[in-house]
Amino acid sequence: MELWYTEKQTENHGITTKITETLYSEKTDFQQLDIINTKQFGRMLVLDGMVMTTDVDEFVYHEMISHVALNTHPNPKKVLVVGGGDGGAIREIVKHPSVEKAVLAEIDGGVIESSKKYFPQIASELSGNPRVDVQVIDGIKLIHDHKGEYDVIMVDSTEPVGPAVGLFEKGFYQGIYDALKPDGIMVAQTESPWFNRDLIKRVFKDISSIFPVTRLYTCSIPTYPSGLWSFTIGSKQHDPLEVDASKIKDLGTKYYNAEIHHAVFKLPNFVAELTRD
């Protein structure tokens, strides 16, 4: 008998993939956590029935939430990741030699521990790296308690349901602004331009009302809804469009490079219109 996993991405659409086994299943204090082994994408982390990451395509998301902002900031030293308990963003952050401290604020310790066990290549920097500070804490609270401390803050959240709802609200973005240094930068994953148009438009409007520089960019992630994914950057000073491509160093990435840095801001008309009033 064949086994298949299906994620219902909207009321009318889903993706399905053949699986060989369920490796782990747990009801944490915050969400249903499952790890399955798939034929096409290797191991897959699923939270509340939604695909979070896989062995095969994880590098796209983690590189693109990290390196665009880090290469826009001229000297990022202290970086915070809100969410991101699988550790992929942290792994990419510490590739930058200027970073002295990378803080992970993940509300669900179960995600951290299961990622260490089942996704060691993603969670590789969550243990034993003196530059990494892993905290099981509500990221909203941490940001509130640390004003003016961070050069870059990344919001590596799940979809806006359950414990992640507060990470898509204007008050949270204002809190991020206050937690950043005078030339700080934030970046947040902001869902699919096909399925979450209203959310992207609202978030872009909220962030642009707080940050002087706000940009939307996209990339291709096959296991995320529609395959086209968006990120929104808010910056107090530095514009990612003005980065000198010749100064972007090769850090051994698989998706991100100097040409990609600028290309991802070239938006199709139906996506660009989400950035206009």
Contacts in CASP RR format, 6 or more apart in sequence:
PFRMAT RR
TARGET T0000
AUTHOR 0000-0000-0000
METHOD contacts of the structure
MODEL  1
MELWYTEKQTENHGITTKITETLYSEKTDFQQLDIINTKQFGRMLVLDGM
VMTTDVDEFVYHEMISHVALNTHPNPKKVLVVGGGDGGAIREIVKHPSVE
KAVLAEIDGGVIESSKKYFPQIASELSGNPRVDVQVIDGIKLIHDHKGEY
DVIMVDSTEPVGPAVGLFEKGFYQGIYDALKPDGIMVAQTESPWFNRDLI
KRVFKDISSIFPVTRLYTCSIPTYPSGLWSFTIGSKQHDPLEVDASKIKD
LGTKYYNAEIHHAVFKLPNFVAELTRD
2 18 0 8 1.000
3 18 0 8 1.000
3 19 0 8 1.000
3 20 0 8 1.000
3 21 0 8 1.000
4 16 0 8 1.000
4 17 0 8 1.000
4 18 0 8 1.000
4 19 0 8 1.000
5 16 0 8 1.000
5 17 0 8 1.000
5 19 0 8 1.000
5 36 0 8 1.000
5 38 0 8 1.000
5 44 0 8 1.000
5 46 0 8 1.000
6 14 0 8 1.000
6 15 0 8 1.000
6 16 0 8 1.000
7 14 0 8 1.000
7 15 0 8 1.000
7 16 0 8 1.000
7 46 0 8 1.000
7 49 0 8 1.000
7 50 0 8 1.000
7 51 0 8 1.000
8 14 0 8 1.000
9 15 0 8 1.000
9 195 0 8 1.000
9 225 0 8 1.000
9 226 0 8 1.000
10 195 0 8 1.000
10 225 0 8 1.000
13 195 0 8 1.000
13 225 0 8 1.000
14 225 0 8 1.000
15 51 0 8 1.000
15 223 0 8 1.000
15 225 0 8 1.000
17 38 0 8 1.000
17 39 0 8 1.000
17 40 0 8 1.000
17 41 0 8 1.000
17 44 0 8 1.000
18 38 0 8 1.000
18 39 0 8 1.000
18 40 0 8 1.000
19 36 0 8 1.000
19 37 0 8 1.000
19 38 0 8 1.000
19 39 0 8 1.000
19 44 0 8 1.000
20 37 0 8 1.000
20 38 0 8 1.000
20 39 0 8 1.000
21 36 0 8 1.000
21 37 0 8 1.000
22 34 0 8 1.000
22 35 0 8 1.000
22 36 0 8 1.000
22 37 0 8 1.000
23 35 0 8 1.000
23 36 0 8 1.000
23 37 0 8 1.000
23 43 0 8 1.000
23 118 0 8 1.000
24 33 0 8 1.000
24 34 0 8 1.000
24 35 0 8 1.000
24 114 0 8 1.000
24 117 0 8 1.000
24 118 0 8 1.000
25 32 0 8 1.000
25 33 0 8 1.000
25 34 0 8 1.000
25 35 0 8 1.000
26 32 0 8 1.000
26 33 0 8 1.000
26 34 0 8 1.000
26 110 0 8 1.000
26 114 0 8 1.000
27 33 0 8 1.000
28 108 0 8 1.000
28 109 0 8 1.000
28 110 0 8 1.000
28 111 0 8 1.000
29 108 0 8 1.000
30 107 0 8 1.000
30 108 0 8 1.000
30 162 0 8 1.000
30 163 0 8 1.000
31 47 0 8 1.000
31 48 0 8 1.000
31 108 0 8 1.000
31 158 0 8 1.000
31 162 0 8 1.000
31 163 0 8 1.000
32 47 0 8 1.000
32 48 0 8 1.000
32 49 0 8 1.000
33 45 0 8 1.000
33 46 0 8 1.000
33 47 0 8 1.000
33 108 0 8 1.000
33 110 0 8 1.000
33 111 0 8 1.000
33 114 0 8 1.000
34 45 0 8 1.000
34 46 0 8 1.000
34 47 0 8 1.000
34 49 0 8 1.000
35 43 0 8 1.000
35 44 0 8 1.000
35 45 0 8 1.000
35 46 0 8 1.000
35 114 0 8 1.000
35 118 0 8 1.000
36 43 0 8 1.000
36 44 0 8 1.000
36 46 0 8 1.000
37 43 0 8 1.000
37 44 0 8 1.000
38 44 0 8 1.000
38 54 0 8 1.000
40 56 0 8 1.000
41 54 0 8 1.000
41 55 0 8 1.000
41 56 0 8 1.000
41 57 0 8 1.000
41 222 0 8 1.000
41 223 0 8 1.000
42 54 0 8 1.000
42 55 0 8 1.000
42 56 0 8 1.000
43 54 0 8 1.000
43 55 0 8 1.000
43 118 0 8 1.000
43 119 0 8 1.000
44 51 0 8 1.000
44 53 0 8 1.000
44 54 0 8 1.000
44 55 0 8 1.000
44 223 0 8 1.000
45 51 0 8 1.000
45 52 0 8 1.000
45 53 0 8 1.000
45 54 0 8 1.000
45 86 0 8 1.000
45 111 0 8 1.000
45 114 0 8 1.000
45 115 0 8 1.000
45 118 0 8 1.000
45 119 0 8 1.000
46 52 0 8 1.000
47 111 0 8 1.000
47 158 0 8 1.000
48 158 0 8 1.000
48 161 0 8 1.000
48 162 0 8 1.000
50 158 0 8 1.000
50 159 0 8 1.000
51 223 0 8 1.000
51 224 0 8 1.000
52 86 0 8 1.000
52 158 0 8 1.000
53 61 0 8 1.000
53 86 0 8 1.000
53 88 0 8 1.000
53 119 0 8 1.000
53 122 0 8 1.000
54 223 0 8 1.000
55 119 0 8 1.000
55 121 0 8 1.000
57 221 0 8 1.000
57 222 0 8 1.000
57 223 0 8 1.000
58 86 0 8 1.000
58 88 0 8 1.000
58 119 0 8 1.000
58 122 0 8 1.000
59 253 0 8 1.000
59 254 0 8 1.000
59 255 0 8 1.000
60 219 0 8 1.000
60 220 0 8 1.000
60 221 0 8 1.000
60 254 0 8 1.000
60 255 0 8 1.000
61 189 0 8 1.000
61 219 0 8 1.000
61 221 0 8 1.000
61 224 0 8 1.000
61 229 0 8 1.000
62 87 0 8 1.000
62 88 0 8 1.000
62 89 0 8 1.000
62 91 0 8 1.000
62 92 0 8 1.000
62 122 0 8 1.000
63 92 0 8 1.000
63 253 0 8 1.000
63 254 0 8 1.000
63 255 0 8 1.000
63 256 0 8 1.000
64 217 0 8 1.000
64 219 0 8 1.000
64 229 0 8 1.000
64 231 0 8 1.000
64 255 0 8 1.000
64 256 0 8 1.000
64 264 0 8 1.000
65 89 0 8 1.000
65 92 0 8 1.000
65 154 0 8 1.000
65 156 0 8 1.000
65 187 0 8 1.000
65 189 0 8 1.000
65 231 0 8 1.000
66 89 0 8 1.000
66 92 0 8 1.000
66 93 0 8 1.000
66 154 0 8 1.000
67 92 0 8 1.000
67 251 0 8 1.000
67 253 0 8 1.000
67 256 0 8 1.000
67 261 0 8 1.000
68 187 0 8 1.000
68 217 0 8 1.000
68 231 0 8 1.000
68 233 0 8 1.000
68 240 0 8 1.000
68 256 0 8 1.000
68 261 0 8 1.000
68 264 0 8 1.000
69 76 0 8 1.000
69 152 0 8 1.000
69 154 0 8 1.000
69 185 0 8 1.000
69 186 0 8 1.000
69 187 0 8 1.000
69 233 0 8 1.000
69 240 0 8 1.000
70 76 0 8 1.000
70 79 0 8 1.000
70 93 0 8 1.000
70 96 0 8 1.000
70 99 0 8 1.000
70 152 0 8 1.000
71 240 0 8 1.000
71 243 0 8 1.000
71 248 0 8 1.000
71 261 0 8 1.000
72 185 0 8 1.000
72 233 0 8 1.000
72 235 0 8 1.000
72 238 0 8 1.000
72 239 0 8 1.000
72 240 0 8 1.000
72 243 0 8 1.000
73 151 0 8 1.000
73 152 0 8 1.000
73 183 0 8 1.000
73 184 0 8 1.000
73 185 0 8 1.000
73 238 0 8 1.000
74 183 0 8 1.000
74 238 0 8 1.000
75 98 0 8 1.000
75 151 0 8 1.000
76 96 0 8 1.000
76 98 0 8 1.000
76 99 0 8 1.000
76 151 0 8 1.000
76 152 0 8 1.000
77 98 0 8 1.000
77 99 0 8 1.000
77 100 0 8 1.000
77 101 0 8 1.000
77 151 0 8 1.000
78 99 0 8 1.000
78 100 0 8 1.000
78 101 0 8 1.000
78 103 0 8 1.000
78 149 0 8 1.000
78 150 0 8 1.000
78 151 0 8 1.000
79 93 0 8 1.000
79 99 0 8 1.000
79 101 0 8 1.000
79 102 0 8 1.000
79 103 0 8 1.000
79 150 0 8 1.000
79 151 0 8 1.000
79 152 0 8 1.000
79 153 0 8 1.000
79 154 0 8 1.000
80 102 0 8 1.000
80 103 0 8 1.000
80 105 0 8 1.000
80 142 0 8 1.000
80 143 0 8 1.000
80 146 0 8 1.000
80 150 0 8 1.000
80 152 0 8 1.000
80 153 0 8 1.000
80 154 0 8 1.000
80 179 0 8 1.000
81 87 0 8 1.000
81 89 0 8 1.000
81 90 0 8 1.000
81 93 0 8 1.000
81 102 0 8 1.000
81 103 0 8 1.000
81 104 0 8 1.000
81 105 0 8 1.000
81 153 0 8 1.000
81 154 0 8 1.000
81 156 0 8 1.000
82 105 0 8 1.000
82 139 0 8 1.000
82 140 0 8 1.000
82 142 0 8 1.000
82 143 0 8 1.000
82 153 0 8 1.000
82 154 0 8 1.000
82 155 0 8 1.000
82 156 0 8 1.000
82 157 0 8 1.000
82 167 0 8 1.000
83 104 0 8 1.000
83 105 0 8 1.000
83 106 0 8 1.000
83 107 0 8 1.000
83 139 0 8 1.000
83 155 0 8 1.000
83 156 0 8 1.000
83 157 0 8 1.000
83 167 0 8 1.000
84 90 0 8 1.000
84 104 0 8 1.000
84 106 0 8 1.000
84 111 0 8 1.000
84 156 0 8 1.000
84 157 0 8 1.000
85 104 0 8 1.000
85 106 0 8 1.000
85 108 0 8 1.000
85 109 0 8 1.000
85 111 0 8 1.000
85 112 0 8 1.000
85 115 0 8 1.000
85 123 0 8 1.000
85 126 0 8 1.000
85 156 0 8 1.000
86 111 0 8 1.000
86 115 0 8 1.000
86 119 0 8 1.000
86 122 0 8 1.000
86 123 0 8 1.000
87 104 0 8 1.000
87 112 0 8 1.000
87 115 0 8 1.000
87 122 0 8 1.000
87 123 0 8 1.000
87 125 0 8 1.000
87 126 0 8 1.000
88 122 0 8 1.000
88 123 0 8 1.000
88 125 0 8 1.000
89 154 0 8 1.000
89 156 0 8 1.000
90 102 0 8 1.000
90 104 0 8 1.000
90 125 0 8 1.000
90 126 0 8 1.000
90 132 0 8 1.000
91 122 0 8 1.000
91 123 0 8 1.000
91 124 0 8 1.000
91 125 0 8 1.000
92 253 0 8 1.000
93 99 0 8 1.000
93 102 0 8 1.000
93 154 0 8 1.000
94 102 0 8 1.000
94 125 0 8 1.000
94 129 0 8 1.000
94 131 0 8 1.000
94 132 0 8 1.000
95 251 0 8 1.000
95 252 0 8 1.000
96 251 0 8 1.000
99 131 0 8 1.000
100 131 0 8 1.000
101 131 0 8 1.000
101 132 0 8 1.000
101 133 0 8 1.000
102 125 0 8 1.000
102 131 0 8 1.000
102 132 0 8 1.000
102 133 0 8 1.000
103 132 0 8 1.000
103 133 0 8 1.000
103 135 0 8 1.000
103 142 0 8 1.000
103 150 0 8 1.000
104 112 0 8 1.000
104 126 0 8 1.000
104 132 0 8 1.000
104 133 0 8 1.000
104 134 0 8 1.000
104 135 0 8 1.000
105 135 0 8 1.000
105 137 0 8 1.000
105 138 0 8 1.000
105 139 0 8 1.000
105 142 0 8 1.000
105 143 0 8 1.000
106 112 0 8 1.000
106 134 0 8 1.000
106 135 0 8 1.000
106 136 0 8 1.000
106 137 0 8 1.000
107 136 0 8 1.000
107 137 0 8 1.000
107 138 0 8 1.000
107 139 0 8 1.000
107 163 0 8 1.000
108 136 0 8 1.000
108 163 0 8 1.000
109 136 0 8 1.000
112 123 0 8 1.000
112 126 0 8 1.000
112 134 0 8 1.000
112 136 0 8 1.000
115 122 0 8 1.000
115 123 0 8 1.000
115 126 0 8 1.000
116 123 0 8 1.000
116 126 0 8 1.000
116 127 0 8 1.000
125 132 0 8 1.000
126 132 0 8 1.000
126 134 0 8 1.000
135 142 0 8 1.000
140 166 0 8 1.000
140 167 0 8 1.000
140 172 0 8 1.000
143 153 0 8 1.000
143 172 0 8 1.000
143 175 0 8 1.000
143 176 0 8 1.000
143 178 0 8 1.000
143 179 0 8 1.000
144 175 0 8 1.000
144 179 0 8 1.000
146 179 0 8 1.000
147 178 0 8 1.000
147 179 0 8 1.000
148 178 0 8 1.000
148 179 0 8 1.000
148 180 0 8 1.000
148 181 0 8 1.000
149 179 0 8 1.000
149 181 0 8 1.000
150 179 0 8 1.000
150 180 0 8 1.000
150 181 0 8 1.000
150 184 0 8 1.000
151 180 0 8 1.000
151 181 0 8 1.000
151 183 0 8 1.000
151 184 0 8 1.000
151 185 0 8 1.000
152 180 0 8 1.000
152 184 0 8 1.000
152 185 0 8 1.000
152 186 0 8 1.000
152 187 0 8 1.000
153 176 0 8 1.000
153 179 0 8 1.000
153 180 0 8 1.000
153 185 0 8 1.000
153 186 0 8 1.000
153 187 0 8 1.000
154 186 0 8 1.000
154 187 0 8 1.000
154 188 0 8 1.000
155 167 0 8 1.000
155 176 0 8 1.000
155 186 0 8 1.000
155 187 0 8 1.000
155 188 0 8 1.000
155 189 0 8 1.000
156 189 0 8 1.000
157 164 0 8 1.000
157 167 0 8 1.000
157 168 0 8 1.000
157 188 0 8 1.000
157 189 0 8 1.000
158 164 0 8 1.000
159 191 0 8 1.000
160 166 0 8 1.000
160 167 0 8 1.000
160 168 0 8 1.000
160 191 0 8 1.000
160 199 0 8 1.000
166 172 0 8 1.000
167 188 0 8 1.000
168 199 0 8 1.000
168 203 0 8 1.000
169 206 0 8 1.000
170 206 0 8 1.000
170 209 0 8 1.000
170 210 0 8 1.000
173 186 0 8 1.000
173 188 0 8 1.000
173 203 0 8 1.000
173 206 0 8 1.000
173 207 0 8 1.000
173 210 0 8 1.000
173 211 0 8 1.000
174 210 0 8 1.000
176 186 0 8 1.000
177 186 0 8 1.000
177 210 0 8 1.000
177 211 0 8 1.000
177 236 0 8 1.000
180 186 0 8 1.000
180 236 0 8 1.000
182 236 0 8 1.000
182 237 0 8 1.000
183 236 0 8 1.000
183 237 0 8 1.000
183 238 0 8 1.000
184 235 0 8 1.000
184 236 0 8 1.000
184 237 0 8 1.000
184 238 0 8 1.000
185 233 0 8 1.000
185 234 0 8 1.000
185 235 0 8 1.000
185 236 0 8 1.000
185 238 0 8 1.000
186 207 0 8 1.000
186 211 0 8 1.000
186 233 0 8 1.000
186 234 0 8 1.000
186 235 0 8 1.000
187 231 0 8 1.000
187 232 0 8 1.000
187 233 0 8 1.000
187 234 0 8 1.000
188 203 0 8 1.000
188 207 0 8 1.000
188 231 0 8 1.000
188 232 0 8 1.000
189 229 0 8 1.000
189 230 0 8 1.000
189 231 0 8 1.000
190 196 0 8 1.000
190 199 0 8 1.000
190 200 0 8 1.000
190 203 0 8 1.000
190 204 0 8 1.000
190 216 0 8 1.000
190 230 0 8 1.000
190 231 0 8 1.000
190 232 0 8 1.000
191 199 0 8 1.000
191 200 0 8 1.000
191 225 0 8 1.000
191 229 0 8 1.000
191 230 0 8 1.000
192 224 0 8 1.000
192 225 0 8 1.000
192 226 0 8 1.000
192 227 0 8 1.000
192 228 0 8 1.000
192 229 0 8 1.000
192 230 0 8 1.000
193 200 0 8 1.000
193 218 0 8 1.000
193 226 0 8 1.000
193 228 0 8 1.000
193 230 0 8 1.000
193 270 0 8 1.000
193 271 0 8 1.000
193 274 0 8 1.000
194 225 0 8 1.000
194 226 0 8 1.000
194 228 0 8 1.000
195 225 0 8 1.000
195 226 0 8 1.000
196 225 0 8 1.000
197 274 0 8 1.000
200 216 0 8 1.000
200 230 0 8 1.000
200 232 0 8 1.000
200 274 0 8 1.000
201 274 0 8 1.000
201 275 0 8 1.000
203 232 0 8 1.000
204 214 0 8 1.000
204 216 0 8 1.000
204 232 0 8 1.000
204 274 0 8 1.000
204 275 0 8 1.000
205 277 0 8 1.000
207 214 0 8 1.000
207 232 0 8 1.000
207 234 0 8 1.000
208 214 0 8 1.000
208 234 0 8 1.000
208 275 0 8 1.000
210 234 0 8 1.000
211 234 0 8 1.000
211 235 0 8 1.000
211 236 0 8 1.000
212 235 0 8 1.000
212 236 0 8 1.000
212 237 0 8 1.000
213 233 0 8 1.000
213 234 0 8 1.000
213 235 0 8 1.000
213 236 0 8 1.000
213 237 0 8 1.000
213 238 0 8 1.000
213 239 0 8 1.000
214 232 0 8 1.000
214 233 0 8 1.000
214 234 0 8 1.000
214 235 0 8 1.000
214 275 0 8 1.000
215 232 0 8 1.000
215 233 0 8 1.000
215 234 0 8 1.000
215 235 0 8 1.000
215 239 0 8 1.000
215 240 0 8 1.000
215 241 0 8 1.000
215 265 0 8 1.000
216 230 0 8 1.000
216 231 0 8 1.000
216 232 0 8 1.000
216 233 0 8 1.000
216 265 0 8 1.000
216 267 0 8 1.000
216 271 0 8 1.000
216 272 0 8 1.000
216 274 0 8 1.000
216 275 0 8 1.000
217 230 0 8 1.000
217 231 0 8 1.000
217 233 0 8 1.000
217 240 0 8 1.000
217 264 0 8 1.000
217 265 0 8 1.000
217 267 0 8 1.000
218 228 0 8 1.000
218 229 0 8 1.000
218 230 0 8 1.000
218 231 0 8 1.000
218 264 0 8 1.000
218 267 0 8 1.000
218 271 0 8 1.000
219 229 0 8 1.000
219 231 0 8 1.000
219 255 0 8 1.000
219 264 0 8 1.000
220 227 0 8 1.000
220 228 0 8 1.000
220 229 0 8 1.000
221 227 0 8 1.000
221 229 0 8 1.000
230 271 0 8 1.000
233 240 0 8 1.000
240 261 0 8 1.000
240 265 0 8 1.000
241 262 0 8 1.000
241 265 0 8 1.000
243 261 0 8 1.000
243 262 0 8 1.000
245 258 0 8 1.000
245 259 0 8 1.000
245 261 0 8 1.000
245 262 0 8 1.000
246 258 0 8 1.000
248 257 0 8 1.000
248 258 0 8 1.000
248 261 0 8 1.000
250 257 0 8 1.000
267 275 0 8 1.000
END
